[in-house]
Amino acid sequence: MTGLAVIRPGPFSLLQDAGRLGWQHLGVSPAGPLDIQAAAWANRLLDNPWGAPLVEIALGGMELESALDTWVALCGAELDIRLDGAPRPNWSRFVLRAGQRMRLGFARSGQRAYLAVAGGFRAAPVLGSVATQEREGLGGLHGDGRPLCAGDFLPCMPAVLPGAASVPWRFVPDYRAEPYLRVMLGGDAGDFSVADRQRFFARPWRLSPQSDRMGARLSGEPLRAPARQWSLGVTAGAIQVSPDGQPIVLMADRQTMGGYPILGWVHPLDLGLLAQCPAHRTVRFEPVRIEAVQGEVREFYRFFGR
């Protein structure tokens, strides 16, 4: 078997692909990468198809040893990348030879890095996907939702590419900046007061340490949440407002039904910026029309070959 041996997994590293689609009606959330832009760039650098399995590395601190000659790409959080002690650039692809060790430092900005390999990592799919969903015990390297651990082996195939390549600098986000996240108002927005809707956009919100892959919890001056009489299906980016008036932005491992009122939805291409924020970072929101979002999402998927 050829592939990469996990020497140190880092705090929380997960095998992900485009997500486990088509099962939400049975209560199974899609999972998948939190930052779809960084993940898409990592695969594109290697000419991989959309959603090829890669590793989402939370905070860094990973070490791998290669058993084959291949090419890898890293995109996302800013961290130190060393190949047998020699530095390698982020948002780039580079060759990895048999016997070499790749060490990742801890993130200086951003929270999640994405490691792709030419051809994608190999694992048996569960419900049509290898995406790791720890809460539901699905997917991942062993099919049971476990994060990667020391001693795991990530199967992949040898590959040859013509040379190094990097993401153009204008597409590399600045994770140190306070993000402005675009929001499509909708759902129960009409049941919030005009004053509350205005305050939501006018003030900064602070990311709670209780945030995770299921949802980003925000704290600030409470909104007055309207009553909701029944639960509805929810999607990634939905902004729920809990009874204490604090917003929760649903992420990749979200539940599939929710009873809290929904103020709107974060632009799908802005969710990665939120996922890269450390705890206590402030974020701001600004309104966007759904027609603009549809056009940008279509362009994104065309470019990355979904």
C-alpha positions as a printed NumPy array, in Angstrom:
array([[  0.   ,   0.   ,   0.   ],
       [  1.275,   3.466,  -0.859],
       [  0.364,   6.695,   0.863],
       [  1.209,   9.009,   3.735],
       [  1.779,   7.816,   7.3  ],
       [  0.417,  10.013,  10.072],
       [  3.185,  10.625,  12.617],
       [  1.378,  13.428,  14.473],
       [ -2.236,  14.205,  13.603],
       [ -2.486,  17.683,  15.12 ],
       [ -5.375,  18.656,  17.412],
       [ -8.2  ,  17.759,  15.026],
       [ -7.61 ,  16.544,  11.465],
       [-10.452,  15.155,   9.368],
       [-10.759,  13.484,   6.001],
       [-13.337,  15.436,   3.983],
       [-14.762,  15.54 ,   0.478],
       [-17.596,  17.576,  -1.059],
       [-20.01 ,  16.269,   1.584],
       [-22.602,  13.558,   2.119],
       [-25.397,  14.885,  -0.056],
       [-28.95 ,  13.568,  -0.308],
       [-29.431,  12.299,   3.251],
       [-30.695,  15.305,   5.191],
       [-34.278,  14.006,   5.033],
       [-33.045,  11.166,   7.269],
       [-31.31 ,  13.523,   9.694],
       [-27.764,  13.069,   8.31 ],
       [-25.864,  16.322,   7.901],
       [-23.56 ,  16.699,   4.871],
       [-20.257,  17.494,   6.675],
       [-17.503,  18.473,   4.177],
       [-14.895,  21.243,   4.458],
       [-15.731,  24.353,   6.452],
       [-13.746,  26.566,   4.083],
       [-14.854,  25.46 ,   0.619],
       [-12.691,  28.046,  -1.131],
       [ -9.405,  26.927,   0.458],
       [-10.348,  23.271,  -0.116],
       [-11.289,  23.938,  -3.75 ],
       [ -8.001,  25.721,  -4.445],
       [ -5.969,  22.868,  -2.912],
       [ -7.631,  20.379,  -5.26 ],
       [ -7.441,  22.677,  -8.282],
       [ -3.682,  23.144,  -7.843],
       [ -3.333,  19.381,  -8.376],
       [ -5.864,  19.11 , -11.221],
       [ -8.087,  17.007,  -8.966],
       [-11.824,  16.809,  -9.645],
       [-14.257,  18.793,  -7.519],
       [-14.594,  17.311,  -4.025],
       [-11.604,  14.946,  -4.202],
       [-10.915,  13.713,  -0.636],
       [ -8.456,  15.866,   1.3  ],
       [ -7.56 ,  16.532,   4.936],
       [ -8.912,  19.466,   6.933],
       [ -6.284,  20.298,   9.57 ],
       [ -7.522,  22.395,  12.488],
       [ -4.816,  24.684,  13.94 ],
       [ -1.887,  22.793,  12.343],
       [  0.67 ,  20.695,  14.226],
       [  0.552,  17.76 ,  11.812],
       [  3.47 ,  15.557,  10.701],
       [  3.375,  13.028,   7.855],
       [  5.879,  10.653,   6.251],
       [  5.534,   9.718,   2.605],
       [  5.843,   6.166,   1.272],
       [  5.706,   7.267,  -2.371],
       [  6.596,   9.994,  -4.852],
       [  3.63 ,  12.303,  -5.344],
       [  2.515,  15.938,  -5.296],
       [  0.636,  17.689,  -2.517],
       [ -0.958,  21.117,  -2.083],
       [ -1.695,  23.14 ,   1.035],
       [ -4.14 ,  26.052,   1.234],
       [ -5.827,  27.863,   4.095],
       [ -4.462,  28.919,   7.473],
       [ -1.048,  30.59 ,   7.499],
       [  1.387,  28.13 ,   9.061],
       [  4.994,  26.971,   8.739],
       [  5.406,  24.15 ,   6.185],
       [  8.63 ,  22.12 ,   6.296],
       [  9.724,  19.27 ,   4.063],
       [ 12.696,  17.533,   5.708],
       [ 13.364,  20.879,   7.361],
       [ 13.221,  22.936,   4.161],
       [ 10.428,  25.544,   3.939],
       [  7.625,  25.223,   1.42 ],
       [  5.073,  27.913,   0.479],
       [  1.432,  27.9  ,   1.474],
       [ -1.334,  28.137,  -1.159],
       [  0.956,  26.105,  -3.404],
       [  1.706,  22.617,  -4.685],
       [  5.055,  20.86 ,  -4.357],
       [  6.556,  17.421,  -4.871],
       [  6.761,  14.971,  -1.961],
       [  9.26 ,  12.113,  -2.297],
       [  9.211,   8.686,  -0.686],
       [ 10.81 ,   8.823,   2.753],
       [ 10.367,  12.565,   3.191],
       [  8.66 ,  14.026,   6.236],
       [  6.352,  17.009,   6.066],
       [  5.835,  18.995,   9.265],
       [  3.232,  21.694,   9.747],
       [  3.582,  24.314,  12.437],
       [  0.664,  25.85 ,  14.282],
       [ -1.488,  28.458,  12.583],
       [ -0.394,  32.09 ,  12.826],
       [ -3.601,  33.298,  11.203],
       [ -6.661,  31.347,  10.18 ],
       [ -7.774,  28.139,  11.86 ],
       [ -7.879,  25.445,   9.19 ],
       [ -5.476,  24.26 ,   6.489],
       [ -6.372,  21.886,   3.671],
       [ -3.957,  19.209,   2.512],
       [ -4.697,  17.67 ,  -0.875],
       [ -2.76 ,  14.996,  -2.747],
       [ -2.694,  14.374,  -6.481],
       [ -5.611,  12.067,  -7.286],
       [ -7.148,  12.489,  -3.82 ],
       [ -6.844,  10.329,  -0.719],
       [ -8.521,   6.908,  -0.865],
       [-11.049,   5.673,   1.679],
       [-14.229,   3.596,   1.57 ],
       [-17.302,   5.851,   1.291],
       [-20.172,   5.711,   3.775],
       [-23.519,   6.753,   2.271],
       [-21.668,   7.844,  -0.842],
       [-19.045,  10.021,   0.857],
       [-15.832,   9.82 ,   2.888],
       [-16.652,  13.106,   4.693],
       [-15.974,  12.772,   8.418],
       [-18.932,  13.453,  10.697],
       [-17.713,  12.784,  14.231],
       [-21.051,  13.403,  15.97 ],
       [-22.886,  10.863,  13.814],
       [-19.978,   8.413,  13.579],
       [-19.817,   8.464,   9.783],
       [-17.033,   8.642,   7.234],
       [-13.355,   9.304,   7.671],
       [-10.478,   6.951,   7.118],
       [-12.1  ,   4.071,   9.003],
       [-15.735,   4.833,   8.233],
       [-16.675,   5.512,  11.87 ],
       [-16.28 ,   9.284,  12.074],
       [-13.013,   9.268,  14.018],
       [-10.471,  12.068,  13.466],
       [ -7.059,  11.031,  12.187],
       [ -4.652,   9.723,  14.808],
       [ -0.981,   8.77 ,  15.008],
       [ -0.352,   5.502,  13.159],
       [ -3.066,   6.059,  10.555],
       [ -2.106,   5.63 ,   6.907],
       [ -3.65 ,   7.802,   4.199],
       [ -3.722,   5.804,   0.957],
       [ -2.989,   7.652,  -2.282],
       [ -1.37 ,   7.003,  -5.644],
       [  1.988,   8.084,  -7.139],
       [  1.793,  11.128,  -9.381],
       [  3.938,  13.3  , -11.618],
       [  3.103,  16.936, -12.372],
       [  5.007,  19.395, -14.591],
       [  6.165,  21.706, -11.804],
       [  5.309,  23.922,  -8.865],
       [  2.276,  26.229,  -8.929],
       [  0.65 ,  28.692,  -6.543],
       [ -2.692,  30.416,  -6.128],
       [ -2.552,  33.993,  -7.508],
       [ -2.042,  36.37 ,  -4.603],
       [ -5.267,  38.309,  -5.258],
       [ -7.278,  35.176,  -4.403],
       [ -5.479,  34.532,  -1.095],
       [ -7.607,  35.889,   1.778],
       [ -6.243,  37.896,   4.692],
       [ -7.391,  35.932,   7.734],
       [ -6.09 ,  38.623,  10.107],
       [ -8.631,  41.185,   8.938],
       [-12.021,  41.572,  10.584],
       [-14.359,  39.87 ,   8.095],
       [-17.467,  41.441,   6.633],
       [-19.876,  38.581,   5.922],
       [-22.607,  39.125,   3.367],
       [-26.103,  38.112,   4.424],
       [-29.282,  37.413,   2.462],
       [-32.2  ,  38.403,   4.675],
       [-35.037,  35.893,   4.632],
       [-36.754,  33.164,   6.578],
       [-38.277,  34.841,   9.633],
       [-36.57 ,  38.194,   9.024],
       [-39.932,  39.91 ,   8.584],
       [-40.883,  38.914,  12.132],
       [-37.879,  40.747,  13.608],
       [-38.371,  44.441,  14.29 ],
       [-36.884,  46.932,  11.841],
       [-34.69 ,  48.204,  14.68 ],
       [-33.316,  44.726,  15.404],
       [-32.55 ,  44.101,  11.721],
       [-30.71 ,  47.404,  11.555],
       [-28.78 ,  46.692,  14.77 ],
       [-27.738,  43.279,  13.475],
       [-25.89 ,  44.918,  10.585],
       [-24.682,  47.992,  12.465],
       [-22.803,  46.312,  15.316],
       [-19.838,  43.915,  15.53 ],
       [-20.397,  40.396,  16.845],
       [-17.833,  38.349,  18.737],
       [-17.156,  34.678,  17.947],
       [-17.717,  32.461,  20.977],
       [-15.193,  29.794,  22.062],
       [-18.158,  27.371,  22.064],
       [-18.22 ,  27.45 ,  18.261],
       [-17.475,  24.235,  16.392],
       [-18.051,  22.52 ,  13.046],
       [-21.77 ,  22.458,  13.766],
       [-22.246,  26.176,  14.293],
       [-20.506,  29.502,  14.886],
       [-21.962,  31.071,  18.022],
       [-21.852,  34.854,  18.217],
       [-22.226,  37.164,  21.19 ],
       [-23.274,  40.788,  21.413],
       [-26.211,  42.957,  22.428],
       [-29.164,  40.554,  22.24 ],
       [-31.776,  40.694,  19.507],
       [-35.434,  40.11 ,  20.276],
       [-36.149,  36.755,  18.696],
       [-39.735,  36.218,  17.488],
       [-41.624,  33.082,  18.458],
       [-41.505,  30.098,  16.112],
       [-44.27 ,  27.485,  16.261],
       [-42.62 ,  24.635,  14.366],
       [-39.247,  23.31 ,  13.235],
       [-38.063,  23.569,   9.653],
       [-35.228,  22.151,   7.581],
       [-32.021,  24.197,   7.766],
       [-28.991,  24.684,   5.538],
       [-25.394,  25.821,   5.918],
       [-25.161,  29.548,   6.52 ],
       [-28.568,  29.862,   8.186],
       [-28.492,  32.49 ,  10.944],
       [-30.586,  31.208,  13.81 ],
       [-31.378,  33.482,  16.745],
       [-31.647,  31.59 ,  20.019],
       [-34.014,  32.547,  22.868],
       [-31.218,  34.544,  24.533],
       [-31.048,  36.76 ,  21.427],
       [-27.61 ,  35.591,  20.261],
       [-27.1  ,  34.522,  16.611],
       [-25.776,  31.111,  15.583],
       [-24.492,  30.594,  12.037],
       [-24.955,  26.96 ,  11.016],
       [-21.91 ,  25.27 ,   9.488],
       [-21.055,  21.993,   7.735],
       [-21.921,  19.602,  10.611],
       [-25.21 ,  21.36 ,  11.389],
       [-28.399,  19.607,  12.432],
       [-30.9  ,  19.088,   9.61 ],
       [-33.939,  20.604,  11.421],
       [-34.17 ,  23.661,  13.617],
       [-36.791,  25.467,  15.64 ],
       [-35.074,  28.802,  16.275],
       [-36.184,  31.702,  14.045],
       [-33.947,  32.386,  11.047],
       [-32.865,  35.938,  10.263],
       [-31.189,  35.077,   6.953],
       [-28.29 ,  33.204,   5.378],
       [-24.594,  33.999,   5.129],
       [-23.255,  34.029,   1.559],
       [-21.932,  30.47 ,   0.934],
       [-18.572,  31.835,  -0.233],
       [-18.162,  33.858,   2.988],
       [-18.601,  30.92 ,   5.357],
       [-14.923,  30.025,   4.937],
       [-13.899,  33.422,   6.327],
       [-16.023,  32.732,   9.389],
       [-14.555,  29.24 ,   9.76 ],
       [-11.039,  30.722,   9.746],
       [-11.773,  33.142,  12.613],
       [-10.284,  32.39 ,  16.039],
       [-12.388,  32.59 ,  19.176],
       [-13.168,  36.155,  20.31 ],
       [-12.588,  37.623,  16.831],
       [-15.217,  40.207,  15.898],
       [-17.137,  39.876,  12.657],
       [-19.553,  42.205,  10.892],
       [-22.424,  41.583,   8.525],
       [-23.677,  43.462,   5.488],
       [-26.77 ,  42.806,   3.362],
       [-26.545,  41.34 ,  -0.142],
       [-29.17 ,  40.576,  -2.777],
       [-29.824,  36.937,  -3.596],
       [-29.306,  37.599,  -7.337],
       [-25.723,  38.702,  -6.679],
       [-25.084,  35.612,  -4.558],
       [-26.486,  33.28 ,  -7.217],
       [-24.22 ,  34.782,  -9.872],
       [-21.083,  34.491,  -7.733],
       [-21.853,  30.921,  -6.684],
       [-22.459,  29.851, -10.295],
       [-19.153,  31.452, -11.336],
       [-17.355,  29.742,  -8.439],
       [-18.663,  26.286,  -9.367],
       [-17.923,  26.802, -13.059],
       [-14.336,  27.79 , -12.297],
       [-13.716,  24.873,  -9.949],
       [-15.469,  22.35 , -12.15 ],
       [-18.305,  21.165,  -9.948]])
